[in-house]
Amino acid sequence: MSPLSLRPSRTAALACATALGLLLAGCSASPSDAPASGDTETSAESSDDTGAGHGEVEGAVEAPEPPLHLVSIDAGGSVSLLDLLDGTETDLDDVRAPEAVTSDGRYAFVADDRGVDIVDSGKWTWDHVDHFHYYRADPAMPGTVEGSGVATVATGMLATAGGTGVFFPESGEAVLLDNAALSKGEINETMRLDVAPHDGLIAPLGTGALVTEANANGDIERLRAVDAEGSEIDAIECVDASGTITTRLALVVGCADGAVLATAEEGSTELTKVAYPADAAPAATEFSARKGRPTVAGLGDGSGVWLLDTREESWSWIAMPERPAAAAAVDDESEHIVTLATDGSVRVLNASGAEIAATDPLVTDADRNAQVSLTVDAQRAYVNDPATGVVHEIDYADGARVARTLEPAVAADFFAETGR
């Protein structure tokens, strides 16, 4: 593997945003995904889930900055872990040939139509709202969750508390995993519900979950909030539910007519529908943002991007000439968005849709390759090109500059950024 011009510390070398004035990440001493000024809202995770030790687990070492890594997985299931700070690389055990990969910033959940293999990078950030703790531990392979159909995986805010939802569409099995056990290398299913087979989801909510419910035709009609025993405690209409993300304020699930914002505290839940404006563009069916941020980007069939502000409980539509292949919200007040255009270029837009900066085309067949993914953190964006196996690192606050082109030992047909 080439040196890739790796610096001793990525965050130490970052300068404040330049002439473009994109003060997206700020220039504080902390390199974390820190809250914007005034962001002191309660986490979407129950306060009971935060626990003592601020995310520490036995065998982990606290780090002075986010221990950012890339998990690369090729089409055959080979896996490697690349340290983005010092360039060292570790080969991990093979997993199943992936059809989809999901990450919460620590784990990579590798799914095919028979189950999900879990890769633990051993790198994570504990978000304590007003401050952060960073941890490094040895990578591990906790094991497998069995089921039928390519699973939809829904993650929470914290890698060592709360839960992770795994929904198998062909068998209709809705599984909730215990993150505290997972952080110790154990797969503990705290819930496995048998529901009607459909393209649904189960998302962690407090000590329970939010689960889709379908009719006899497999069409989703509502969301059920269930407690730790799987008993229904609340419900709300949500036709054609699709797409979910957890912010500091709420769990988000997309519906045909808007989105449900769900919170849980002290055993009670609150389910709120945020409806689309009148004469709205097609609904968002997938959501992405810098981890934890209250504003998230939504993509559907429309030529543009939705922005959902979970703090203000409001939508805004950004019309574009075409639908981007991917989009992620990266901050709140300025509402900047990083998108992957269909020509393979990465573009930075403001809330009105004006292009602030763009790269040259970097990704082959960006609009037709489901393996391509875009991830953003407080300072950089990452996008893979499965045609070449590389991952491009883009400084989106510095004119969308391509900071590095990373060449993992294992081709990045799929990838996840961890440690964030």
Residue pairs with C-beta under 8 A, 6 or more apart in sequence:
1 87
1 89
1 407
1 408
1 409
2 407
3 87
4 87
4 404
4 405
4 406
4 407
5 404
6 84
6 85
6 86
6 87
6 404
7 13
8 85
8 86
9 65
9 85
10 31
10 68
10 84
10 85
10 379
10 380
11 31
11 65
11 66
11 379
14 25
14 31
14 379
14 395
15 27
15 398
16 23
16 26
16 27
17 23
17 24
17 25
17 27
17 397
17 398
18 398
18 399
20 356
20 357
20 397
20 398
20 399
22 336
22 348
22 356
22 357
22 396
22 397
22 398
23 334
23 397
24 330
24 331
24 334
24 336
24 396
24 397
25 331
25 378
25 379
25 397
26 34
28 34
30 132
31 65
31 66
31 378
31 379
32 65
32 66
32 125
32 132
32 134
32 378
33 66
33 125
33 127
33 132
33 290
33 291
33 292
33 293
33 377
33 378
33 420
34 132
34 378
35 129
35 130
35 248
36 331
36 332
36 333
39 129
39 248
39 294
39 332
40 129
40 130
41 129
41 248
41 249
41 294
41 311
42 129
42 248
42 249
42 265
43 50
43 127
43 129
43 157
43 248
44 156
44 157
44 246
44 247
44 248
44 249
44 250
44 251
44 263
45 156
45 157
45 158
45 161
45 162
45 206
46 162
46 206
46 207
46 264
46 265
46 266
47 265
48 207
48 266
49 158
49 161
49 162
49 206
49 207
50 128
50 158
50 161
51 160
51 161
51 180
54 126
54 128
54 133
55 124
55 125
55 126
55 133
55 135
55 158
55 159
55 160
55 161
56 62
56 126
56 133
56 135
56 160
57 135
57 137
57 160
57 183
57 184
58 184
59 137
59 138
60 122
60 135
60 136
60 137
61 135
61 136
61 137
62 133
62 134
62 135
63 134
63 135
63 136
64 134
65 85
65 134
66 125
66 132
66 134
66 377
66 419
66 420
67 83
67 85
67 123
67 124
67 134
67 135
67 136
67 419
68 83
68 84
68 85
68 123
68 377
68 417
68 418
68 419
68 420
69 81
69 82
69 83
69 84
69 121
69 123
69 417
69 418
69 419
70 81
70 82
70 84
70 382
70 391
70 406
70 408
70 412
70 415
70 416
70 417
70 418
71 79
71 80
71 81
71 103
71 108
71 119
71 121
71 415
71 416
71 417
71 418
72 79
72 80
72 81
72 82
72 389
72 391
72 408
72 409
72 410
72 411
72 412
72 414
72 415
73 79
73 95
73 98
73 101
73 108
73 110
73 119
73 410
73 412
73 413
73 414
73 415
74 389
74 410
74 411
74 412
74 413
74 414
75 97
75 98
75 386
75 411
75 413
76 94
76 97
77 94
77 95
77 96
77 97
77 98
77 110
78 91
78 94
78 410
79 91
79 92
79 93
79 94
79 95
79 108
79 119
79 410
80 89
80 90
80 91
80 92
80 408
80 409
80 410
81 89
81 90
81 91
81 92
81 121
81 139
82 88
82 89
82 406
82 408
83 89
84 393
84 406
84 419
89 408
89 409
90 139
91 409
91 410
92 119
92 139
92 141
93 141
95 110
95 117
95 119
95 141
96 110
96 111
96 112
96 114
96 115
96 117
97 112
98 110
98 111
98 112
98 413
98 414
99 111
99 112
99 113
99 150
100 110
100 111
100 150
100 151
100 153
100 370
101 108
101 109
101 110
101 111
101 373
101 414
101 415
101 416
102 108
102 109
102 111
102 153
102 155
102 416
103 109
103 155
103 375
103 416
103 417
103 418
104 155
104 156
104 159
104 164
105 124
105 125
105 159
105 291
105 417
105 418
105 419
105 420
106 120
106 121
106 122
106 123
106 124
106 159
106 183
106 418
106 419
107 118
107 119
107 120
107 121
107 159
107 164
107 182
107 418
108 118
108 119
108 121
108 416
108 418
109 116
109 117
109 118
109 119
109 151
109 153
109 164
109 166
110 116
110 117
110 118
110 119
110 414
111 150
111 151
111 153
112 150
113 148
113 149
113 150
113 170
114 146
114 147
114 148
115 144
115 145
115 146
115 147
115 151
116 144
116 145
116 147
116 151
116 153
116 166
117 141
117 143
117 144
118 141
118 142
118 143
118 144
118 145
118 182
118 187
119 139
119 141
120 139
120 140
120 141
120 142
120 182
120 183
120 185
121 139
121 416
121 418
121 419
122 136
122 137
122 138
122 139
122 140
123 135
123 136
123 137
123 418
123 419
124 134
124 135
124 159
124 160
124 418
124 419
125 132
125 133
125 134
125 135
125 419
125 420
126 132
126 133
126 134
126 135
126 158
126 159
126 160
127 157
127 158
127 248
127 291
127 292
129 248
134 419
140 185
142 182
142 185
142 186
142 187
143 187
144 187
145 151
145 166
145 175
145 177
145 187
145 189
147 166
147 168
147 170
147 171
147 173
147 175
148 168
148 170
148 171
148 173
149 168
149 169
149 170
149 171
149 197
150 169
151 166
151 167
151 168
151 169
152 165
152 166
152 167
152 169
152 199
152 200
152 201
153 164
153 165
153 166
153 167
154 164
154 165
154 167
154 201
154 202
154 203
154 204
154 244
154 246
155 164
155 165
155 204
155 246
156 162
156 163
156 164
156 179
156 204
156 246
156 251
157 246
157 248
157 291
157 292
158 179
159 179
159 182
159 183
160 179
160 180
160 183
161 179
161 180
162 179
162 204
163 176
163 177
163 178
163 179
163 190
163 204
163 209
164 176
164 177
164 179
164 182
164 204
165 174
165 175
165 176
165 177
165 201
165 202
165 203
165 204
165 209
166 174
166 175
166 176
166 177
166 202
167 173
167 174
167 175
167 200
167 201
167 202
167 211
167 212
168 174
168 175
169 197
169 198
169 199
169 200
170 197
171 197
172 194
172 195
172 196
172 197
172 198
172 200
173 192
173 193
173 194
173 195
174 191
174 192
174 193
174 194
174 195
174 200
174 202
174 209
174 211
175 189
175 191
175 192
175 193
175 202
176 189
176 190
176 191
176 192
176 202
176 204
176 208
176 209
177 187
177 188
177 189
177 190
178 188
178 189
178 190
181 187
181 188
182 188
190 228
191 202
191 208
191 209
191 226
191 228
191 229
191 230
193 202
193 211
193 226
193 230
195 211
195 212
195 213
195 214
196 213
196 214
196 215
196 216
196 218
197 218
198 212
198 214
198 218
198 219
198 220
199 218
199 220
199 242
200 211
200 212
200 213
200 214
200 220
200 241
201 211
201 212
201 241
201 242
201 244
201 253
202 209
202 210
202 211
202 212
203 209
203 210
203 244
203 246
203 251
203 253
203 262
204 246
204 251
205 225
205 251
205 262
205 263
205 264
205 269
206 264
206 265
206 267
206 269
207 227
207 228
207 264
207 267
208 225
208 226
208 227
208 228
208 230
208 233
208 264
208 269
209 225
209 226
210 223
210 224
210 225
210 226
210 251
210 253
210 260
210 262
211 223
211 224
211 226
212 220
212 222
212 223
212 224
212 238
212 241
213 220
213 221
213 222
213 223
213 224
213 235
214 220
214 221
215 221
219 239
219 240
220 238
220 239
220 240
220 241
220 242
221 237
221 238
221 239
222 235
222 236
222 237
222 238
223 235
223 236
223 238
223 241
223 253
223 260
223 262
223 271
224 232
224 234
224 235
225 232
225 233
225 234
225 235
225 262
225 264
225 269
225 271
226 232
226 233
227 233
227 267
233 269
234 269
234 271
235 271
236 260
236 271
236 273
237 255
237 273
238 253
238 255
238 260
238 273
239 255
239 256
239 257
240 255
240 256
240 283
241 253
241 254
241 255
241 260
242 254
242 283
242 285
242 286
243 252
243 253
243 254
243 284
243 285
243 286
243 287
243 298
244 251
244 252
244 253
244 254
244 287
245 251
245 252
245 287
245 288
245 289
245 296
246 252
246 292
247 289
247 292
247 293
247 294
247 296
247 310
248 292
248 293
248 294
249 261
249 263
249 294
249 310
249 311
250 261
250 262
250 263
250 272
250 310
251 261
251 262
251 263
252 259
252 260
252 261
252 262
252 287
252 296
252 308
252 310
253 259
253 260
253 262
254 283
254 284
254 285
254 286
254 287
254 298
255 273
255 283
256 283
257 273
257 275
257 276
257 283
258 273
258 274
258 275
258 276
258 283
258 315
259 273
259 274
259 284
259 298
259 308
260 271
260 272
260 273
260 274
261 271
261 272
261 273
261 274
261 310
261 313
262 269
262 270
262 271
262 272
263 269
263 270
264 270
272 313
274 308
274 313
274 314
274 315
276 283
276 315
277 315
277 317
280 315
280 317
281 300
281 302
281 303
281 304
281 306
281 317
281 319
282 300
282 301
282 302
283 300
284 298
284 299
284 300
284 306
284 308
285 298
285 299
285 300
285 301
286 298
286 299
286 300
287 296
287 297
287 298
287 299
287 308
288 296
288 297
288 299
288 326
288 327
288 328
288 329
288 374
288 376
289 295
289 296
289 297
289 328
289 329
289 330
289 376
290 328
290 329
290 330
290 331
290 376
290 377
290 378
291 377
291 420
293 329
293 330
293 331
293 332
294 309
294 310
294 311
294 332
295 307
295 308
295 309
295 310
295 311
295 329
295 331
295 332
295 335
296 307
296 308
296 310
296 329
297 305
297 306
297 307
297 308
297 327
297 328
297 329
297 337
298 305
298 306
298 307
298 308
299 305
299 306
299 323
299 324
299 326
299 327
300 306
301 323
302 317
302 323
303 319
303 320
303 321
303 322
303 323
304 317
304 318
304 319
304 320
304 323
304 353
305 317
305 318
305 320
305 324
305 327
305 337
305 339
305 349
306 315
306 316
306 317
306 318
307 315
307 316
307 317
307 318
307 329
307 335
307 337
307 351
308 314
308 315
309 315
309 316
309 332
311 332
316 335
316 351
318 337
318 349
318 351
318 352
318 353
319 353
320 353
322 341
322 342
323 342
324 339
324 340
324 341
324 342
324 347
325 339
325 340
325 341
325 342
325 363
325 366
325 367
325 372
325 374
326 339
326 340
326 366
326 372
326 373
326 374
326 383
327 337
327 338
327 339
327 340
327 374
328 337
328 338
328 339
328 374
328 375
328 376
328 381
329 335
329 336
329 337
330 336
330 337
330 338
330 376
330 381
330 396
334 350
334 351
335 350
335 351
336 348
336 349
336 350
336 351
336 356
336 396
337 348
337 349
337 350
337 351
338 346
338 347
338 348
338 349
338 374
338 376
338 381
338 394
338 396
339 346
339 347
339 348
339 349
339 374
340 346
340 347
340 363
340 366
340 372
340 374
340 383
341 347
341 358
341 366
342 366
342 367
343 361
343 366
344 361
344 362
344 363
344 364
344 365
344 366
344 385
345 358
345 359
345 360
345 361
345 362
346 358
346 359
346 362
346 374
346 381
346 383
346 392
346 394
346 396
346 400
347 355
347 357
347 358
347 359
347 400
348 355
348 356
348 357
348 358
348 396
348 400
349 355
349 356
350 356
356 400
357 396
357 399
357 400
358 400
359 392
359 394
359 400
359 402
362 383
362 385
362 392
362 402
363 369
363 372
363 383
363 384
363 385
363 387
363 392
364 385
364 386
364 387
364 388
365 372
365 387
366 372
369 386
369 387
371 384
371 386
371 413
371 414
372 383
372 384
372 385
372 386
373 383
373 384
373 414
373 415
374 381
374 382
374 383
375 381
375 382
375 383
375 415
375 416
375 417
376 382
376 396
377 417
377 420
378 420
379 395
379 397
380 393
380 394
380 395
380 396
380 403
381 393
381 394
381 396
382 391
382 392
382 393
382 394
382 415
382 417
383 391
383 392
383 394
384 390
384 391
384 392
384 412
384 413
384 414
384 415
385 391
385 392
385 412
386 411
386 412
386 413
386 414
388 411
389 407
389 408
389 410
389 411
389 412
389 413
390 405
390 406
390 407
390 408
390 412
391 405
391 406
391 408
391 412
391 415
392 402
392 404
392 405
392 406
393 402
393 403
393 404
393 405
393 406
394 400
394 401
394 402
394 403
395 401
395 402
395 403
406 412
408 415
